[in-house]
Amino acid sequence: MRGQHCRLGSLYPDLTVSNNTLKQDTLTMQHSSHETNIEDRLDSILTTRRNFLFNTGKITLLASLGMFGAGCEAVNQGLLDRGLMPVVLEDLQAAGLPKPDMLVHSQSPFNGEFAPHLLNDDVTPTDKHFVRNNSGVPERAINQDLNGWKLVIDGEVHKKLALSMEDLQQFPQVTMEVVLECAGNGRSLFMPEVSGTPWQRGAVACSEWTGVRLRDVLQAADIKPSAVYTGNYGEDIPNDGSEQFSRGIPIEKAMDEHTLIALKMNGEVLPDAHGFPARLIVPGWIGSAMQKWLNRIWVRDKVHDSEKMSGYSYRIPKYPIEPGNNPPIEDMQIATAWRVKSLITQPQPSLEFSVGIPISVRGHAWAGENRIEKVLVSTDFGIKWQETVLMPPSNRYAWSHWGTELTFANKGYYEIWARAYDDEGNTQPFIQPWNPKGYLGNVIHRVPVIITT
C-alpha cells in the first residue's frame, strides 16, 4: 500500500478510524498464518468491528488495512469504480447481513443472534430474527427471483408435483406465530465446552409466518401408504463440494395441521436470509427441521438418511451421559421437539437500580410440543420463588409472555432467575445436562443486577 491511497474519505465522509486501531488490526493480520483462507483471515477483524463495518462498508476498511495483494489502485479501479466488491463479502452485503446490533459468530456461512434484551417484542420483528445458515444465501433469494423456481414433491407419491408460486398460492393460506430456535441455542453454556457455533441465548425468535399447510400439498400429491419420512432440500448449495444440507421429518409431523410451507414472514414476502421463496415451518421442533430456500420434498419409505440426519448431527443420547463422553452412535437419537425454556428480556443484564424502586421484569417461555404451565422467578439464587403473571400464547406454538415487578430492600449484587414449567411437569435445570454437540440447551436464565442506595 506504500504510495497508494484508497478513497475512504471521499466515499464515506463520516468515516473515522484511529491510526493506532488500523495499525493494530494490520499487525494482527500480518501475523496470521499464511495457510489460513481469506475468509478466516478476515474474520478476526470482522468479529470485533461488525457495527462499524455495517455502517461504513466492509470493502473500504479492508482496503485501508492492506488486505488486497493487488493494491489500493486495483481496488479503486477494478472494484469500487465498477460498483463491485470482493466475492467473499458479496452474498452477505447483498442479503442485508449482518443486521444492526447483531452478534455475529461467523461470516461464511453467516450465523448471528441478538441479545435477549433486544428480543422483548411479543412478535419478533424480521430485523431482530437470528440467522442460521449452513451455506451461502442463494442468488435467487438475493435477487428475489421466481423465474424457473418450482417446488417438487416426489418419491412415495402417486402424483409427482412441480409447483410454481402461483400453484402454491391456490392452497388455503394459514397465518400463525411460531417459535423458531436453533438446535444449538445455548451451546456456549455447556460445560465442558462442545464444538460448534457458540450460540448464547439469542438464536430464538417468534415471528408471524404465512403459508400453506404441508399436508394439503402432500395430499395433492396423493402420498402412498408406504410414506414414512420426508427428505427436504433447498437451493443453498455448498461451495466446498460437501453434501448439500438436508433434513427431514416423520410423515406424522408433516401431516400435522400446524406444519407449513411458509411464503411470508411478518406479512412480507420471505426475506432472502430467511428462505425466499419458500421454507418449512415445523412448529415446536428444532430449527434445522425448517428447511430454507425449499425446492424439493422427497417422500421416503424410511427415515431420511442424509449426512445431517446421521452420526452425531442433530442427534442426542438416548440416556443421560457423563459430561465429556461420547456414547456409541447407535445410542444416539434424532433431536425433534424443544424442551421447556424461558428467556428474560427485561431488564438488560448488569443495570443499576435503587433500593425500594419496583423493577419491571419480563420475558417469554415456550415448551416444544407441550404448553407452558407457569414461570417462576427468584432473586436469592433459587432459595425462594414467586410466580409471575403468565399471558397465554396467541396460538399454539407461539411463545407465552410473562411478567412481574420486583423490589429490592437492600443494596448489593443480585441475580434474577427465571424458571419455566410445562403442562407435563417438566422444568428447566439449574445445571445444563450435557450432550456431545450442545443441543437443546434449556438451563435457567440468570440476569445480574446491581442495587444501589
C-alpha positions in Angstrom: 0.0 0.0 0.0 3.0 2.3 0.0 2.4 5.4 -2.0 -1.2 4.5 -2.6 -4.3 5.9 -1.0 -7.7 4.2 -1.0 -10.6 6.7 -1.4 -12.1 6.2 2.1 -12.8 9.9 2.8 -14.4 10.6 -0.5 -16.7 7.5 -0.4 -17.5 7.7 3.3 -17.1 11.3 4.7 -18.2 10.2 8.2 -15.6 7.5 8.4 -13.2 8.0 11.4 -10.8 5.3 12.4 -7.8 5.9 14.6 -4.3 5.3 13.2 -3.5 3.2 16.2 -6.5 1.0 15.6 -5.7 0.5 12.0 -2.1 -0.2 12.8 -3.1 -2.8 15.4 -5.5 -4.5 13.0 -2.9 -4.6 10.3 -0.3 -6.1 12.6 -2.8 -8.7 13.7 -3.4 -9.7 10.1 0.3 -9.7 9.2 0.9 -12.4 11.9 -1.9 -14.6 10.7 -0.9 -18.0 9.3 -0.3 -17.9 5.5 -2.1 -21.2 5.3 -5.4 -19.8 6.5 -8.0 -19.0 3.8 -9.1 -15.4 3.2 -12.5 -15.7 4.9 -10.9 -17.0 8.1 -8.2 -14.3 7.9 -10.7 -11.5 7.6 -12.8 -12.9 10.4 -10.7 -11.6 13.3 -11.2 -8.0 12.1 -14.9 -8.5 11.2 -15.7 -10.1 14.5 -14.7 -7.1 16.6 -15.7 -4.4 14.2 -19.1 -5.5 13.0 -21.2 -2.5 13.8 -18.5 -0.2 12.3 -18.3 -2.3 9.1 -22.1 -2.4 8.8 -22.4 1.3 8.9 -19.4 2.3 6.7 -18.9 -0.6 4.3 -16.5 -3.5 4.5 -14.5 -3.1 1.4 -13.1 0.4 2.2 -11.8 -0.6 5.6 -10.2 -3.8 4.3 -8.5 -1.9 1.5 -7.1 0.5 4.1 -5.7 -2.4 6.0 -3.7 -3.7 3.1 -5.8 -6.8 2.8 -5.7 -6.9 -1.0 -2.5 -8.0 -2.6 -3.3 -6.2 -5.9 -3.1 -2.9 -4.0 -5.4 0.1 -3.5 -5.3 1.3 -7.1 -6.6 -2.1 -8.3 -9.3 -2.0 -5.6 -10.3 1.5 -6.6 -10.4 0.9 -10.4 -11.2 -2.8 -10.5 -13.9 -2.9 -7.8 -15.1 0.4 -6.5 -15.3 2.2 -9.8 -17.3 -0.7 -11.2 -19.6 -0.9 -8.3 -18.2 -4.3 -7.3 -17.0 -5.9 -4.1 -14.9 -9.0 -3.3 -16.9 -12.1 -3.8 -16.1 -13.3 -0.3 -18.3 -10.5 1.0 -20.8 -10.2 -1.8 -23.5 -12.5 -0.6 -23.6 -11.0 2.9 -24.0 -7.4 1.8 -26.5 -8.3 -0.9 -28.5 -10.2 1.7 -28.5 -7.3 4.2 -26.3 -9.0 6.6 -25.2 -8.5 9.3 -28.3 -6.9 10.8 -27.8 -3.9 13.1 -26.9 -4.9 16.7 -26.4 -8.5 15.7 -23.8 -10.7 17.5 -22.1 -12.4 14.5 -20.5 -15.8 15.1 -19.3 -16.5 11.5 -19.3 -14.8 8.1 -19.1 -17.9 5.9 -21.6 -19.4 6.4 -23.3 -16.5 8.1 -24.6 -17.1 11.6 -25.7 -14.4 14.0 -28.0 -13.8 17.0 -29.4 -11.0 19.2 -29.0 -10.4 22.9 -32.1 -11.3 24.9 -33.0 -7.7 25.9 -33.4 -7.0 22.1 -36.0 -9.8 21.8 -38.6 -8.1 24.0 -41.2 -7.8 21.3 -44.3 -10.0 21.5 -43.8 -10.9 17.9 -40.1 -10.8 16.8 -39.5 -8.2 14.0 -37.6 -9.5 11.0 -34.7 -7.3 11.7 -34.3 -8.9 15.2 -34.6 -12.5 14.0 -31.5 -14.6 14.3 -29.9 -16.0 11.1 -28.6 -19.6 10.9 -27.0 -20.7 7.6 -25.1 -23.8 6.6 -24.0 -22.4 3.2 -24.3 -19.1 1.4 -27.5 -17.3 0.6 -28.7 -18.5 -2.8 -28.6 -16.0 -5.7 -32.3 -16.5 -6.4 -33.1 -15.4 -2.8 -30.9 -12.3 -3.0 -32.5 -11.3 -6.3 -36.0 -12.3 -5.1 -36.3 -14.1 -8.5 -39.0 -16.6 -9.0 -38.1 -17.3 -12.6 -37.9 -21.1 -13.1 -38.5 -21.9 -9.5 -40.6 -25.0 -8.7 -41.3 -27.0 -5.5 -41.0 -30.6 -6.4 -42.9 -33.3 -4.4 -41.7 -36.8 -5.4 -40.8 -40.2 -4.0 -43.6 -42.2 -2.3 -46.4 -40.4 -4.0 -48.9 -41.4 -6.7 -48.7 -38.0 -8.4 -45.3 -36.2 -8.7 -45.8 -32.4 -8.4 -43.7 -29.4 -9.6 -45.5 -26.4 -8.1 -44.9 -22.8 -9.0 -45.5 -20.0 -6.5 -48.8 -19.4 -8.3 -49.7 -23.0 -7.8 -48.9 -22.9 -4.1 -51.0 -19.8 -3.6 -54.1 -21.7 -4.7 -54.0 -23.7 -1.5 -55.7 -22.3 1.6 -53.5 -19.8 3.4 -52.6 -20.0 7.1 -51.0 -17.4 9.4 -49.6 -18.2 12.8 -46.9 -17.2 15.2 -44.2 -19.8 15.7 -41.2 -20.1 17.9 -38.1 -20.9 15.7 -35.0 -21.8 17.6 -31.6 -23.2 16.5 -30.9 -26.6 18.0 -27.6 -25.3 19.3 -29.0 -22.2 21.0 -27.3 -22.0 24.4 -24.3 -24.1 23.3 -21.9 -21.7 24.9 -23.4 -22.6 28.3 -22.4 -26.3 28.1 -19.6 -27.5 30.4 -17.2 -29.0 29.3 -17.3 -27.0 26.1 -18.6 -28.5 22.9 -17.7 -27.8 19.3 -19.9 -25.8 17.0 -21.2 -22.3 16.7 -21.1 -20.8 20.3 -24.7 -19.6 20.4 -25.5 -17.8 23.6 -29.3 -17.3 24.2 -30.5 -15.3 21.2 -30.8 -17.9 18.5 -34.5 -17.9 19.0 -37.4 -15.8 17.7 -41.2 -15.9 17.4 -42.3 -14.3 14.2 -45.5 -14.5 12.2 -45.5 -16.9 9.3 -48.0 -17.2 6.5 -48.1 -20.1 4.0 -49.9 -23.3 3.2 -50.3 -26.5 5.1 -47.7 -29.1 4.1 -50.4 -31.7 4.5 -52.5 -30.1 1.8 -49.7 -30.2 -0.7 -48.8 -33.8 0.2 -52.5 -34.8 -0.1 -52.5 -33.2 -3.6 -49.5 -35.5 -4.5 -51.5 -38.5 -3.1 -48.9 -39.9 -0.8 -48.6 -43.7 -0.7 -49.2 -45.8 2.4 -45.5 -46.6 2.4 -44.6 -43.0 3.2 -42.6 -42.8 6.4 -40.5 -39.6 6.3 -39.7 -36.6 4.2 -36.3 -35.6 2.9 -36.3 -31.8 2.4 -33.9 -29.9 0.2 -33.2 -26.2 -0.5 -31.2 -24.2 -3.1 -28.3 -23.4 -0.8 -25.5 -25.5 -2.4 -22.2 -25.8 -0.5 -19.3 -24.3 -2.4 -16.8 -26.7 -0.9 -18.1 -29.9 -2.6 -19.7 -31.2 0.6 -23.1 -32.9 0.8 -26.0 -30.5 0.5 -27.7 -29.7 3.8 -30.8 -31.7 4.0 -33.0 -32.9 6.9 -36.4 -34.5 7.1 -39.4 -35.0 9.4 -41.7 -38.0 10.1 -44.7 -38.2 7.9 -47.0 -37.7 11.0 -45.4 -34.4 11.7 -45.5 -33.4 8.0 -49.3 -34.1 8.0 -49.9 -32.1 11.2 -52.2 -29.1 10.5 -49.6 -26.7 12.0 -46.7 -27.6 9.8 -46.4 -25.1 7.0 -44.7 -24.2 3.7 -44.2 -20.6 4.6 -44.2 -17.9 1.9 -44.3 -14.8 4.1 -42.7 -13.6 7.3 -44.3 -10.8 9.3 -46.7 -10.1 6.5 -44.0 -9.6 3.8 -42.5 -11.9 1.2 -39.8 -14.1 2.8 -36.6 -12.1 3.0 -33.5 -13.6 1.3 -31.8 -14.6 4.5 -34.9 -16.3 5.8 -35.6 -18.6 3.0 -37.1 -16.9 -0.1 -39.2 -18.1 -1.9 -40.4 -20.8 0.5 -39.4 -22.6 3.7 -40.7 -25.1 6.1 -42.1 -24.2 9.5 -42.2 -27.2 11.7 -43.7 -25.8 15.0 -42.2 -27.0 18.3 -39.2 -28.6 16.7 -35.6 -27.6 16.3 -34.8 -25.0 13.6 -32.8 -27.4 11.4 -36.1 -29.1 10.5 -37.4 -25.9 9.0 -35.6 -26.1 5.6 -34.9 -22.7 3.9 -34.9 -21.9 0.2 -37.1 -25.0 -0.2 -37.3 -26.6 -3.7 -37.8 -30.3 -3.1 -39.7 -32.6 -0.7 -38.7 -36.2 -1.2 -41.3 -38.5 0.4 -39.5 -41.6 1.6 -40.3 -45.1 2.8 -37.7 -44.9 5.5 -36.1 -42.4 7.9 -34.2 -39.8 5.9 -30.6 -40.7 5.9 -28.7 -37.6 4.8 -25.4 -36.6 6.4 -27.1 -34.2 8.7 -29.5 -36.9 9.9 -26.7 -39.3 10.8 -23.9 -39.8 13.3 -23.9 -37.0 15.9 -25.5 -34.4 13.7 -28.7 -33.0 15.3 -28.8 -36.1 17.5 -28.8 -36.5 21.3 -28.1 -39.5 23.6 -30.9 -41.8 24.4 -29.9 -41.7 28.1 -28.1 -39.3 30.4 -24.3 -39.4 29.9 -21.3 -38.3 31.9 -20.2 -34.8 30.6 -17.4 -35.1 28.1 -18.3 -38.6 27.0 -19.4 -39.6 23.5 -21.8 -42.5 23.5 -21.8 -45.0 20.6 -23.6 -43.7 17.5 -26.2 -46.4 17.8 -27.2 -44.9 21.2 -27.9 -41.5 19.6 -31.4 -40.4 18.6 -32.7 -37.7 16.3 -33.4 -34.4 18.1 -37.0 -33.3 17.4 -39.1 -31.1 19.8 -37.6 -28.4 22.0 -37.7 -28.7 25.8 -39.3 -26.2 28.2 -37.5 -22.9 28.2 -37.7 -19.3 29.3 -36.0 -16.0 28.4 -35.6 -12.8 30.4 -35.9 -9.9 28.1 -36.2 -7.1 30.8 -34.1 -5.9 32.4 -30.9 -5.8 30.5 -28.0 -7.5 32.3 -25.9 -5.5 34.8 -28.1 -2.4 35.1 -28.2 -0.5 38.3 -31.4 0.1 40.2 -32.2 1.8 43.5 -33.4 0.2 46.8 -37.2 0.2 47.1 -37.9 1.1 43.4 -40.0 -1.5 41.6 -38.3 -3.2 38.6 -40.3 -4.4 35.7 -39.2 -8.0 34.8 -40.5 -9.5 31.6 -39.8 -12.4 29.2 -41.1 -15.3 27.1 -41.5 -19.0 27.6 -42.1 -22.0 25.3 -42.1 -25.8 25.5 -41.8 -27.5 22.2 -44.8 -29.8 21.8 -46.0 -29.0 25.3 -47.6 -26.0 26.8 -46.3 -23.5 29.4 -47.9 -24.0 32.8 -46.1 -21.3 34.8 -42.9 -19.2 35.1 -41.3 -18.5 38.4 -38.6 -16.0 39.3 -36.1 -15.9 42.2 -33.8 -13.2 43.5 -32.0 -15.2 46.2 -30.3 -17.7 44.0 -33.2 -20.1 43.8 -34.0 -20.4 47.6 -37.4 -18.8 47.3 -39.5 -18.4 44.2 -42.5 -16.3 43.2 -45.0 -16.8 40.4 -45.2 -14.4 37.5 -48.2 -13.3 35.5 -48.4 -15.6 32.5 -50.2 -14.4 29.4 -51.4 -17.2 27.0 -49.8 -17.5 23.6 -51.6 -16.0 20.6 -51.8 -19.5 19.1 -50.4 -23.0 19.8 -46.6 -23.0 19.2 -46.2 -19.3 19.8 -44.3 -18.3 22.9 -46.1 -17.2 26.1 -45.2 -13.8 27.7 -44.7 -13.5 31.4 -44.0 -10.5 33.7 -43.8 -9.3 37.3 -42.4 -6.5 39.4 -39.5 -7.0 41.8 -38.4 -4.6 44.6 -35.1 -5.0 46.5 -34.8 -3.9 50.1 -31.0 -4.0 50.3 -28.2 -2.8 48.1 -25.7 -5.2 46.5 -25.3 -7.7 43.8 -28.4 -9.8 42.8 -29.4 -12.2 40.1 -32.9 -12.5 38.6 -33.5 -16.2 37.8 -36.4 -17.4 35.6 -37.6 -21.0 35.5 -40.5 -22.2 33.3 -42.6 -25.3 33.8 -44.7 -27.1 31.2 -48.0 -28.9 31.4 -46.2 -32.3 31.7 -44.4 -31.3 34.8 -41.0 -30.7 33.1 -38.9 -27.7 34.2 -35.6 -26.0 33.4 -32.5 -27.4 35.1 -30.1 -25.4 37.2 -27.1 -27.1 35.5 -27.2 -28.0 31.8 -27.3 -31.7 31.1 -24.5 -32.5 28.6 -24.5 -33.9 25.2 -21.7 -34.1 22.6 -23.0 -31.4 20.2 -24.6 -29.0 22.7 -28.2 -29.4 21.5 -31.4 -28.5 23.2 -29.8 -26.3 25.9 -32.5 -25.1 28.4 -30.7 -24.2 31.6 -32.5 -21.4 33.6 -31.8 -17.9 32.6 -29.9 -15.7 35.1 -29.7 -11.9 34.7 -27.4 -9.9 37.1 -28.4 -6.5 38.5 -26.8 -4.1 40.9 -28.9 -2.4 43.6 -27.7 0.9 45.0 -28.9 3.3 47.7 
